[in-house]
Amino acid sequence: MSTNRRADRRRFFQTGAAAAVGWSFGVPSVHGNGVSPAVVHDGTYIEPSRPVPIMDEADVVVCGGGPAGVAAALAAARAGARTRLFEAHGCLGGIWTSGLLTYILDSGNKPGIMREILTTLQAREKDARRAPSMYDPEAVKLLLEQMCEEAGVEWQFHTQCAAAVRDQTNRLALIVTESKSGREAVAGKIFIDCTGEGDLAHQAGCGWDYGRPETGDAQPMSFVVLLTGIHLDEIRPYVSSMPGDTWAGPKDALAKLIKESSGFGPSYSKPSLFPIRETLFCLMANHEYELQGFDARDVTRASVQGRAELHRMIDGLRGLGGPWKDIRICASPERIGVRESRRIHGRYTISSDDIQHGARFDDAVCRCAFPVDVHSTTADRGKGIEAAPVRAKPFDIPYRSLVAKEVDGLMMAGRCISGDFYAHSAYRVTGNAVAMGQAAGWAAAAATRDGKLPHEIDWSELAKTAPWYEDD
Ligand SMILES: Cc1cc2nc3c(=O)[nH]c(=O)nc-3n(C[C@H](O)[C@H](O)[C@H](O)COP(=O)(O)OP(=O)(O)OC[C@H]3O[C@@H](n4cnc5c(N)ncnc54)[C@H](O)[C@@H]3O)c2cc1C
């Protein structure tokens, strides 16, 4: 959808929708529970003030339980901080689980929690025929809950961070959550935004960037599914990331087969079929262009379009018969995969120049060894991976890029940290998200213990106290 169409639609919601349900602007009406008067004024509903119970007070509050958030909560709790974690969906893991992604990238040089997760997953399934950094999402859901329970993290599912409140000193003081229990407030000493979209930092009033600076276009979302009814040995030429394969070979073969069987080329021109077990696969074959991951209407539209495309594709493959005759979608994501959202302004912004020169920082939390990886931001850019004007050398992610610039007491970890368009395209993968989360959690716990704010922490010194320091 073009930016203009999106703006038109917003104007409709802001003006037309209220009129359509019979409200007149500026005229008070009575709230459903008969307690407080509600006012609609100039296309805006004025929410009446109401008391929100402060249900808890924690040392460290983490919003979002994806790869970054789980690592942040684990590191903070293991360091002795009372840690609360809020997750919008019904499992931990974010894109790893509710997004059904099955491949952890840039994890090889990440000691601590990342290594622990991979080692445990591999030990639990020694015989699986897949690359060591691939996994079954159900196994990850279980493992992350076990790790958080053991560390003493207190987490809550189906709970969205909906608002953030600063005190007079510009320090984030509490968040407001929304869940089946209603609106509740949680006070904290240090907060970590691991929502991917940067929801918490945005709610707290931080500035952010989005997409390419020239056009505002961002990377597409992708609807990933799990497939069954096919066997690894029978469809081997179409399976990606098997030992000895080229990157493009199986993807091009699969794209051709989909086109022949379904009559259309997939919206992602390099469809990837990843093996989880001999008869269970992950398929990434969809791109949803020009829709924003922090707009609920865009996310809904992307999910509906993605699901429809995947079903048409799989119906086509099934029609081929032979090894494809029983192919089925056995799981679709609770949440469509969002590659790019808000990049929150931090105390340092990782730049294209940094990644081109392989920047080194005294306050490095990890080294990103992943290349620039921009999926076509619009359908007319090839529907695959774009040729980027920038090449990355392994570069450090500095602690300062995890610390909010405009609000005190707030950190970020994962894909919403401070970086430019091309830097983000490299550091966004989950090996880095985990390493950032673990550093943010460790620093947040130290800040609460020493009565400091995150920007007052000397990471180059604190890092030496981290349990993974010697393994680095
Ligand atoms: C289709 C796709 C394929 C990818 N392929 C790979 C790959 O093969 N390997 C790889 O390593 N990386 C890959 N990436 C990149 C990587 O998955 C992301 O950048 C990664 O998700 C970053 O982790 P995160 O923890 O920052 O965010 P997420 O995984 O998005 O986690 C954010 C969590 O916060 C929760 N949340 C969001 N908003 C709120 C809120 N307001 N309140 C409470 N909770 C909230 C979400 O439910 C989610 O659980 C891919 C991404 C996509 C979309």
The ligand as a MOL file (V3000), in Angstrom:
LIG
                    3D

  0  0  0     0  0            999 V3000
M  V30 BEGIN CTAB
M  V30 COUNTS 53 58 0 0 0
M  V30 BEGIN ATOM
M  V30 1 C 10.8630 -13.9160 8.1070 0
M  V30 2 C 12.1210 -13.6240 8.8560 0
M  V30 3 C 13.2040 -14.4420 8.6560 0
M  V30 4 C 14.3700 -14.2230 9.3820 0
M  V30 5 N 15.3920 -15.1030 9.2240 0
M  V30 6 C 16.3340 -15.1360 10.1840 0
M  V30 7 C 17.1640 -16.2970 10.3170 0
M  V30 8 O 17.1050 -17.2440 9.5240 0
M  V30 9 N 18.0050 -16.3100 11.3840 0
M  V30 10 C 18.0920 -15.2810 12.2860 0
M  V30 11 O 18.8710 -15.3830 13.2360 0
M  V30 12 N 17.3440 -14.1650 12.1370 0
M  V30 13 C 16.4540 -14.0810 11.1440 0
M  V30 14 N 15.6130 -13.0100 11.0470 0
M  V30 15 C 15.8410 -11.7830 11.8620 0
M  V30 16 C 15.4580 -11.9650 13.2770 0
M  V30 17 O 14.4880 -12.9580 13.3960 0
M  V30 18 C 14.9230 -10.7360 14.0260 0
M  V30 19 O 15.6130 -9.6020 13.7720 0
M  V30 20 C 14.7940 -11.0900 15.5090 0
M  V30 21 O 13.4410 -11.3620 15.6670 0
M  V30 22 C 15.2920 -10.1210 16.5080 0
M  V30 23 O 14.9160 -10.5580 17.8060 0
M  V30 24 P 14.1060 -9.6210 18.7920 0
M  V30 25 O 14.0960 -10.3410 20.1100 0
M  V30 26 O 14.6520 -8.2620 18.7180 0
M  V30 27 O 12.6180 -9.4940 18.2070 0
M  V30 28 P 11.3670 -10.5370 18.1040 0
M  V30 29 O 11.8330 -11.9090 17.7950 0
M  V30 30 O 10.4420 -9.8970 17.1520 0
M  V30 31 O 10.7710 -10.5340 19.5590 0
M  V30 32 C 9.9830 -9.4820 20.0540 0
M  V30 33 C 9.0250 -10.0460 21.0910 0
M  V30 34 O 8.3290 -8.9650 21.7200 0
M  V30 35 C 6.9500 -9.2480 21.7890 0
M  V30 36 N 6.2600 -7.9530 21.7760 0
M  V30 37 C 6.1660 -7.0790 20.7470 0
M  V30 38 N 5.5200 -5.9700 21.1350 0
M  V30 39 C 5.2110 -6.1410 22.4420 0
M  V30 40 C 4.5540 -5.3310 23.4090 0
M  V30 41 N 4.1050 -4.1020 23.1180 0
M  V30 42 N 4.3960 -5.8220 24.6540 0
M  V30 43 C 4.8580 -7.0510 24.9800 0
M  V30 44 N 5.5010 -7.8680 24.1030 0
M  V30 45 C 5.6810 -7.4030 22.8520 0
M  V30 46 C 6.6850 -10.0960 20.5730 0
M  V30 47 O 5.5250 -10.8670 20.7270 0
M  V30 48 C 7.9550 -10.9450 20.4960 0
M  V30 49 O 7.8580 -12.1090 21.2510 0
M  V30 50 C 14.4510 -13.1420 10.2910 0
M  V30 51 C 13.3710 -12.2980 10.4670 0
M  V30 52 C 12.2070 -12.5280 9.7570 0
M  V30 53 C 11.0490 -11.6280 9.9840 0
M  V30 END ATOM
M  V30 BEGIN BOND
M  V30 1 1 1 2
M  V30 2 1 2 3
M  V30 3 2 2 52
M  V30 4 2 3 4
M  V30 5 1 4 5
M  V30 6 1 4 50
M  V30 7 2 5 6
M  V30 8 1 6 7
M  V30 9 1 6 13
M  V30 10 2 7 8
M  V30 11 1 7 9
M  V30 12 1 9 10
M  V30 13 2 10 11
M  V30 14 1 10 12
M  V30 15 2 12 13
M  V30 16 1 13 14
M  V30 17 1 14 15
M  V30 18 1 14 50
M  V30 19 1 15 16
M  V30 20 1 16 17
M  V30 21 1 16 18
M  V30 22 1 18 19
M  V30 23 1 18 20
M  V30 24 1 20 21
M  V30 25 1 20 22
M  V30 26 1 22 23
M  V30 27 1 23 24
M  V30 28 2 24 25
M  V30 29 1 24 26
M  V30 30 1 24 27
M  V30 31 1 27 28
M  V30 32 2 28 29
M  V30 33 1 28 30
M  V30 34 1 28 31
M  V30 35 1 31 32
M  V30 36 1 32 33
M  V30 37 1 33 34
M  V30 38 1 33 48
M  V30 39 1 34 35
M  V30 40 1 35 36
M  V30 41 1 35 46
M  V30 42 1 36 37
M  V30 43 1 36 45
M  V30 44 2 37 38
M  V30 45 1 38 39
M  V30 46 1 39 40
M  V30 47 2 39 45
M  V30 48 1 40 41
M  V30 49 2 40 42
M  V30 50 1 42 43
M  V30 51 2 43 44
M  V30 52 1 44 45
M  V30 53 1 46 47
M  V30 54 1 46 48
M  V30 55 1 48 49
M  V30 56 2 50 51
M  V30 57 1 51 52
M  V30 58 1 52 53
M  V30 END BOND
M  V30 END CTAB
M  END
